[in-house]
Amino acid sequence: MTAPPQGVEVDHVQFPAGRIRFHRAGSAGPAVVLLHGGGLSNGLVAWRSTIPVLAEDHRVFVPDLPKQGASQPWHGRANQRNLEEVLRWLLDHWEIKQAVLLGHSIGGSVATGFALRHPERVQGLVLADSEGLQARVDKHPLRYTLTRAGFPGAVGAKLVGTNKGVAKQVLMHHILTGSRPVTDLDAIAEEVRDEAKHRSTLLTEWETDSLGPRGTTTNHLPRLGQLRCPTMLIHGEKDAIVPLASSQAAATALPQARLRVVRDTGHWPNRERPNEFNAFVREFVNNH
């Protein structure tokens, strides 16, 4: 696995279903928990550029979600409800009564679901290109069929894991879809390739469980009005995976929300345009 940034510690906690790896940084200040997305992401792939910025004046906790990164093997489903429960276990282990949750993609869905179930433990939400905010996804019947068939699954993981060129093509054509060059593209491709080597499939169980034949099974949008914590939504303007419209709809539904759009950027604004992304995050955590 690729090394963490300087000053970032790595640790593990053992639960009945398996071991969770997490990184932490910062020795004082409010707690911030960073939750990564699916695909070939993990804690460091998603948050490598964000951890040092927040650790200046916050205690930062970055878990690998079950069956990703070094949090494997894991015995049990890594679906929406179980991931929320893992987050609760982790907060208890870290002795954190209340935290700001920053979730990207699937991590955003986990953060939102957790905030709806445990509002007393969430000081604020930052949802970046979040999943779980749509009744249907683009080309829903096709994506449902492909997911049920396990595509691109095992074949995709093997191709990305054995070929850095394939990893770069996947990033440029599906994830980092802005028109501006990404300065550390080679480093990101190497991190993604390293994750693929340790995975049997590109698909997470959240992805397979959340796609029903006629719509999504995880859609927080109708319940967002129940949230009372301050919320910021950040979204890449050219996200080819989760449309900007989903965050726009969520911003309208949330009583205390602000939407920040990272222009000419795809699904990973946290890695594609880290300076702009981190400035929005700092704006939020400094105020809340």
C-alpha positions in Angstrom: 0.0 0.0 0.0 1.2 3.6 -0.7 2.7 5.5 2.2 0.7 8.2 4.0 1.7 11.8 4.1 4.3 12.9 6.7 2.8 13.3 10.1 -0.2 11.0 9.4 -0.4 7.9 11.7 -1.9 4.6 10.7 -3.7 2.3 13.1 -6.2 -0.6 13.2 -9.2 -1.6 15.3 -10.6 -5.1 15.4 -14.4 -5.6 15.2 -16.3 -8.9 15.2 -16.7 -8.7 11.4 -13.1 -7.8 10.7 -10.3 -5.3 11.0 -10.6 -1.6 10.1 -7.6 0.3 9.1 -7.6 4.1 9.8 -5.3 7.0 9.5 -5.3 10.0 11.9 -3.6 13.3 12.1 -3.8 16.5 14.2 -3.5 16.5 18.0 -6.0 19.1 19.0 -9.3 20.8 17.9 -12.7 19.5 16.8 -13.0 16.0 15.2 -13.4 15.6 11.5 -14.1 12.2 10.0 -13.3 11.7 6.2 -15.3 8.9 4.4 -14.1 7.8 1.0 -16.1 6.5 -2.0 -16.4 3.2 -3.8 -14.7 1.9 -6.9 -11.0 1.8 -6.4 -10.9 4.4 -3.6 -9.7 4.1 0.0 -8.9 6.6 2.8 -5.6 7.8 1.3 -6.7 7.7 -2.3 -9.5 10.1 -1.5 -8.1 12.3 1.1 -4.3 12.4 0.7 -4.4 16.1 -0.2 -7.1 17.1 2.4 -5.7 15.5 5.6 -2.7 17.8 6.1 -4.9 20.9 5.5 -7.5 19.9 8.1 -4.9 18.5 10.6 -3.5 22.0 11.2 -6.3 22.7 13.7 -8.5 19.6 13.8 -8.3 16.0 14.9 -8.7 14.1 11.6 -9.8 10.5 11.3 -9.8 8.6 8.0 -11.0 5.0 7.9 -10.8 2.5 5.0 -14.4 1.3 4.7 -14.9 -2.4 4.9 -13.6 -4.5 2.0 -11.5 -1.5 0.7 -8.0 -0.4 1.4 -6.6 -2.5 4.3 -10.0 -3.1 5.8 -10.2 -6.6 4.4 -11.1 -9.4 4.8 -14.5 -8.4 6.2 -17.2 -10.9 7.1 -20.6 -9.5 6.3 -22.2 -7.1 3.9 -20.7 -3.6 3.3 -24.0 -2.0 2.4 -25.5 1.3 3.4 -26.9 0.2 6.8 -23.9 -1.8 7.8 -21.5 1.0 6.8 -23.4 3.4 9.0 -23.1 1.0 11.9 -19.3 0.7 11.3 -19.1 4.5 11.5 -20.9 4.4 14.8 -18.5 1.7 16.1 -15.5 3.8 15.0 -16.8 7.0 16.7 -17.2 5.0 19.9 -13.7 3.6 19.6 -12.2 7.0 19.0 -14.3 8.4 21.9 -15.8 11.0 19.7 -19.2 12.2 20.8 -19.8 14.6 17.9 -17.9 15.2 14.6 -18.0 16.9 11.3 -18.5 14.3 8.6 -16.9 14.8 5.2 -18.1 12.2 2.8 -17.2 11.7 -0.9 -19.4 9.7 -3.3 -20.6 6.6 -1.4 -19.0 8.1 1.7 -21.4 11.0 1.4 -24.3 8.6 1.4 -23.0 6.9 4.5 -22.5 10.3 6.2 -26.0 11.4 5.3 -27.7 8.2 6.4 -25.7 8.3 9.7 -26.8 11.9 10.3 -30.4 11.0 9.8 -30.2 8.1 12.3 -27.9 9.8 14.8 -28.3 13.6 14.5 -26.9 14.2 18.0 -23.5 12.9 16.9 -23.1 15.1 13.7 -21.9 18.7 14.1 -21.9 19.3 10.4 -21.9 17.6 7.0 -19.8 18.1 3.9 -21.1 16.0 1.0 -18.8 15.8 -2.1 -20.2 14.4 -5.3 -22.4 12.4 -3.0 -24.2 9.2 -3.9 -27.6 8.3 -2.3 -29.4 11.4 -3.5 -31.1 10.1 -6.7 -34.3 8.1 -7.3 -32.7 6.7 -10.5 -29.2 6.9 -12.0 -28.4 7.7 -15.6 -29.1 4.8 -18.0 -30.6 3.0 -15.0 -31.7 -0.3 -16.7 -28.3 -0.7 -18.4 -26.4 0.0 -15.3 -28.6 -2.3 -13.3 -28.1 -5.2 -15.8 -24.3 -4.7 -15.9 -24.0 -4.5 -12.2 -26.0 -7.6 -11.6 -23.7 -9.3 -14.2 -20.7 -8.2 -12.2 -19.4 -5.9 -15.0 -16.7 -4.5 -14.9 -16.0 -6.2 -11.6 -13.2 -8.7 -11.5 -11.9 -8.1 -15.1 -11.7 -4.4 -14.4 -9.8 -4.8 -11.2 -7.3 -7.2 -12.8 -6.7 -4.8 -15.8 -6.2 -1.7 -13.6 -4.0 -3.6 -11.1 -1.6 -4.9 -13.7 -1.4 -2.0 -16.1 -0.7 1.6 -15.0 -1.7 2.8 -18.5 -5.1 1.3 -18.1 -5.4 2.9 -14.7 -4.7 6.4 -16.2 -7.2 5.8 -19.0 -9.9 4.9 -16.5 -9.1 8.0 -14.5 -9.1 10.4 -17.4 -12.2 9.1 -19.2 -14.4 8.3 -16.2 -13.3 10.1 -13.0 -11.0 13.1 -13.6 -13.1 14.4 -16.5 -12.2 18.1 -16.5 -10.3 19.6 -19.4 -7.4 20.9 -17.4 -4.3 18.7 -16.8 -4.1 16.9 -13.4 -0.6 17.6 -12.1 -0.2 14.4 -10.1 -2.0 12.1 -12.4 0.8 9.5 -12.4 0.8 9.4 -8.6 -3.0 9.0 -8.5 -2.8 6.2 -11.1 -0.2 4.4 -9.0 -2.4 4.7 -5.9 -5.4 3.4 -7.8 -3.4 0.5 -9.3 -2.1 -0.4 -5.8 -5.7 -0.5 -4.5 -6.8 -2.7 -7.5 -4.0 -5.2 -6.7 -5.6 -5.9 -3.4 -9.2 -6.1 -4.6 -11.1 -8.9 -6.4 -13.6 -6.5 -8.0 -14.1 -2.9 -8.9 -17.7 -3.0 -7.6 -18.5 -2.4 -3.9 -21.4 -4.0 -2.2 -23.0 -0.6 -1.7 -23.1 -0.2 -5.5 -24.6 -3.6 -6.1 -27.2 -3.3 -3.3 -28.2 0.3 -4.1 -29.3 -0.4 -7.7 -32.8 -1.9 -7.9 -34.5 -2.9 -11.2 -36.6 0.2 -11.3 -34.8 2.7 -9.1 -32.2 3.1 -6.3 -32.7 1.5 -3.0 -30.7 4.2 -1.2 -32.2 7.6 -1.7 -32.0 10.1 1.1 -33.4 13.0 -0.8 -37.0 12.7 0.5 -35.7 12.8 4.1 -33.2 15.6 3.8 -35.6 18.1 5.3 -35.2 16.3 8.6 -31.5 17.3 8.9 -30.8 20.3 11.1 -27.0 20.3 11.0 -25.1 22.8 8.8 -24.3 21.2 5.4 -22.1 22.1 2.5 -22.4 20.3 -0.8 -19.4 20.3 -3.1 -19.7 18.9 -6.7 -17.5 18.7 -9.7 -19.1 20.5 -12.6 -18.3 17.7 -15.1 -18.9 14.7 -12.9 -19.6 11.8 -15.2 -20.7 9.4 -12.4 -23.0 11.5 -10.2 -24.7 14.4 -12.0 -24.4 17.9 -10.6 -28.2 18.0 -10.6 -28.4 15.6 -7.6 -26.4 18.0 -5.4 -28.5 20.9 -6.7 -31.7 19.1 -5.7 -30.2 18.2 -2.3 -29.2 21.8 -1.6 -32.8 22.9 -2.3 -34.1 20.2 0.1 -31.7 20.8 3.0 -32.7 23.6 5.4 -29.1 24.7 6.1 -27.1 24.0 3.0 -24.7 25.7 0.6 -23.6 24.3 -2.7 -20.1 24.9 -4.1 -19.4 23.8 -7.7 -15.8 23.1 -8.7 -15.7 24.2 -12.3 -14.4 22.0 -15.1 -13.9 19.1 -12.7 -15.0 15.5 -12.6 -16.0 13.0 -9.9 -12.9 13.5 -7.7 -12.6 17.2 -7.2 -10.7 16.3 -4.0 -7.8 15.0 -6.1 -8.4 16.7 -9.4 -8.5 20.3 -8.0 -7.4 19.9 -4.4 -6.6 23.5 -3.7 -10.1 24.7 -4.7 -11.8 21.7 -2.9 -9.8 22.2 0.3 -10.6 25.9 0.3 -14.4 25.1 0.3 -13.9 22.5 3.1 -11.9 25.0 5.2 -14.6 27.6 4.7 -17.1 25.2 6.2 -15.1 23.8 9.1 -13.9 27.2 10.2 -17.4 28.4 10.4 -18.9 25.3 12.1 
